Every structure is written in structure tokens, then in C-alpha cells.
Amino acid sequence: MSTETEYIRIEDGVLEITLSTAARGTSLDFAGVAAGTAALAAAGTDVGAVLLTGSGPNFCAGGDVRDFAAAEDRSAHLYQLADTLHVFVRALDAAPVPVVAAVHGWAAGAGMSLVCAADIAIGGPGTRMRPAYPGVGLSPDGGMSWTLPRLVGVAKARDIMLTDTVLDAAEAHRLGILARLTGSDDAVQDAARELARTLARGPRASYTSIRTLLSSSATATLSEQLDAERDAMGKAAGSPTGREGVDAFLAKRAPDYSGLS
């Protein structure tokens, strides 16, 4: 199936969501956010992975500060924007499939938050990240205060967020915010898209289980997590995906997970 609009594209099992455009100065485009939320809610079995991207020179340069300043009631306006963004972040978190981010250029403010919300983020030599909230006297949104400490540790997250640290690609990779780096900035989009396509062809039930287990591990005890892993393993073993994976391994052939749950 292939579907394409200004912000949404579905091809080869990948739901690609464009979150910023050059026309908006690569600030977060809330039309793209809304379209992404709707697409995630409507996604069917044709979607096996999600790809977050920007169509301009940056992944996402954060919120549109000029738009903030022009609002008649800034408090109400920013509250509504944050609420809209958070509906999208919750939808990403609830997605049963892996989320990949193609992080070219800058990821600042909410853009950095969305990178942190992805399962796997890929950047290039020119990738840069910055919380950006202290620079305009605002507080974080998009889940950064929750995701960043889990990626880099609480102490480092405090340092980055309070000092509004600019992270270059190498440092973001060292800290684990970027999972992979490409050799050139031009290769970021293609590398992220190819990874998303590969994941979409993989064992979707396994990916759903992995994402669920990782999410629950944040608050579970070891004993609770061991029980959850046992339950998930038992369920997987009897599923079409689990049977295909084991049978293919024994037959020394590549597994075919297409159409399996």
C-alpha cells in the first residue's frame, strides 16, 4: 500500500510523519502533528514501523516563537499547543510498532523531545540538539523531562536542560540519544527510511512485546519484570510469529513474517 499527503506517507509498511517544513522555518508544524496523531490512530496491519522526519534543512527547530509572541493569550495558546503535542507523543508511545527518527540538522526544544521519544534515532555529522527552553524562558514539553533522564541519567539530564547545552552529533551518540550516526548528513534520511523498512518486514509481534516490556520496566520490580517476560515468552511461542521464527531457524531459511501477528 502506498499513501501520501503533505505530512503523511505510507509506503513499504512505513508510516512516515513529517513534523517540520521549510515553509515554517523548520519549526514544529502542528498540522503535521495533528495529521500524525490521526494517522497513528488509523494505522492498520499495513503499518509495521513509524518514521519521524522533517522536510527542510532541520529535523525540527522547536516551537514557532513568533507564533507564541503573537498570541492574544500566550498562556492559553502554549497550553493548547503542548496538549496537542502530548496527544501525539502518547500515540507514539502506544504504537505497537517501532518508531525511528531521521535527525538531520537541528533538533531543538520540542524537536529534541521527539527525538527522545523515538525507539531508534539516527543522525549525521551535522546533527545538533538543544533543549532551548531556558533560552526563551519556558519549561519543557513533549516528554523531555521524562525521557531524557532515562536516556542519559538524572544528573546529566539536569546539566543538559538547566544549562541549555548544545549537543553535537558525537556527544548525542555517546550519551545514547542518537542510536546511530551516518557518515554524511545527506545519508540520514535514507538510512532511517531503510531501517524503518527493515523493521516493518520483521516480527511485528516481537517488536510490540519488546516495546511493552521496556516501557513497563521503568516502574516494575525485577520480580515483576521477570513474570512479565515469562508471560510474554509463553504467548510468543504459540503465536504465528513465534512458530514461523522457530520453524525457519530449524529449517535454516529466512523467516517470512509477512501478514503474521
Salt bridges, closest charged atoms under 4 A:
GLU11 OE1 - ARG9 NH2 2.32
ASP12 OD2 - ARG197 NE 3.23
GLU16 OE1 - ARG9 NH1 3.85
GLU16 OE2 - ARG193 NH2 2.85
ASP64 OD2 - ARG24 NH2 3.64
ASP67 OD2 - HIS77 NE2 2.62
ASP119 OD2 - ARG211 NE 2.74
ASP159 OD2 - LYS156 NZ 3.34
ASP164 OD2 - ARG130 NH2 2.91
GLU171 OE2 - ARG174 NH2 2.82
ASP190 OD1 - ARG193 NH1 3.88
GLU194 OE2 - ARG201 NH2 3.72
ASP227 OD1 - ARG230 NH1 3.36
ASP231 OD1 - ARG230 NH2 3.01
GLU244 OE2 - ARG253 NH1 2.70
